[in-house]
Amino acid sequence: MGRNGWIDASSLALGLPLGVAIGLMMDNLAFGIPIGIAFGIAFAAGKGRERGGEDGRAPDDRGA
């Protein structure tokens, strides 16, 4: 996730419309909003892992 454990704006901007679209397809918008937030969290966590860690820092490659 982003700094201090929050979802970054770009992940939420992707996840929320995706969840709303799924909610509209299922005719249940109350279901779509939480799913969109879950997608945002998943995107933020994936982004942190892609950068080398939960906090976005590169992994320590110095060895033991």
N, C-alpha and C positions, 0 to 999 in steps of 0.2 A: 504494500500500500504506500501511499505518499508519506511525506514527512509527518512525524508524530502520530502515525497510525491512521490517518484520515485517507479517504478515497480521493485521488486526484481528479481534477475537473474533467480532463479528457476521457478518463475511464468512465466516469459517471455520465458524460455526454454521449458516449456510445451505448452504455448499458441500459440507461433509462428508456430511450426511445425503442430499443429492441424489446425490452420487457413490456412496454405499452403496446407495441405491435402484436406481441404474442397474446397479451390480454384481450385486445380487440378481436383477434382471430378466434379466440375461445369465448367471446361475448362475456367476459368477466374482467373488467378493468381493475377491480379490487385485488385480483390475483396477479395482474400484470405489473403493478407498481412495485411490490416486494420482489418479484422476479427480476425486474429491471435493476433494482438496487443490488441484488445478489450478483447479477451479471457485472455491474460496475465494480464490485469487490473482487470478483474473479479476474477481471481485466487488470485491475490495479495490482493484484498479487502476481499475476503472470508477468506484468511489466517489471516488477521488482525482481522476480526470479531471473528474468532475461538479462537484467543489468548486473547480476551477480550476487544478489542477496535481497533480503526483505527490505532493507533500507536503501537499496540502490547502489551500494558501494561495491567496488570490485573485490573478488575473493582474494585471500592472502595466498599467493603462490610461492612463497619462500621455502616451503617444505619444513621438515622437522629438524 
